[in-house]
Amino acid sequence: MTLNIHPQLAPFIAGAAQFPKVESVPVSTLRDLVRQATAFFPQVQLPIGAVSERTIAGPAGALRLRIYTPATGTPAPVVVYFHGGGWVVGDLDTQDMICRGLCHGAQSVVVSVDYRLAPEHPFPAAPDDCWTATLWAAAHAEEIGGSPGLLAVAGDSAGAVLAAGVALRAREAGGPALCAQLLLYGSCNYPSQETASMRELKDAPILSASDIHFFWRLYLADPEVSQHDPLASPARATSHAGLPPAFVQTAEIDPSRDDAERYGQLLVAAGVPVLMRRYMGMVHGFVSWLGLIDGAGAAIDDAGDWLKARFAAAAAER
């Protein structure tokens, strides 16, 4: 089929085509390649008040966080952010641009989490780290310039799955209360059934169907069992009622698109307020090119406006 890829993406797709297939190189090499690709682009220039790092006690040792403070001042709402990378690659630097965009656009303190990666630390290491970081952010909101009680979770790709899992976990634990969940092209489901987008876009640029299966194989040590755990596949939760409002962003040319949109539909069916938006001509991961392509800017602007509205509504109800 003909892919209607936005012309602005052409140089990025051409560059990505030079990368080896993810399953053909050691994981350490793959991580280095991702870091190098990120370092190639200039840092997004947005008015940020401050950026700092700190280490907290995680479930299995030190857990590193990067905290972005808005130039608008504090106290501000808090967004806990989980980076993408298939639970295998990525770090605080690879999605720095998205965190800066949300800090500025949502006028919020953003806490980015350097969770443990697979295969060295398979599921549920990443969800446990993300949960710990969310609890810490809720308890230390004032300390980091946040407004207590105005808390959201967000993530891209694998990070969106982690964010959805944190939202489920917070509901089950009775808190912390979340105002919103921002889910950027996260499938929220183990790919045990082939969707139309997985079939038709199996050879899509940036992320192919075989790439998706590769990352899941490294993430789940026991996929036959773990794929059904809602922290791995939020779509498989027994109920989605009572979850925080969600903004589900998807890319048109993405094999995981249909699973991501189905999760939004499951939330709608459970009575959760949901905004779903598909960005036409975009590919998986496009928001990482913030400052370089118009689509990424539009997605961050949309996310920032939506988060501000959710925080304002929550503040008005207090």
Secondary structure by P-SEA (a helix, b strand, c coil): ccccccccaaaaaaaaaaccccccccaaaaaaaaaaaaaacccccccccccccccccccccbbbbbbbbbcccccbbbbbbbbbccccccccccaaaaaaaaaaaaccbbbbbbcccccccccaaaaaaaaaaaaaaaaacccccccccbbbbbbccaaaaaaaaaaaaaaaaccccccbbbbccccccccccccaaaaaacccccccaaaaaaaaaaacccccccccccccccccccccccccbbbbbbbccccaaaaaaaaaaaaaaaccbbbbbbbccccccccccccccaaaaaaaaaaaaaaaaaaaaaaaac
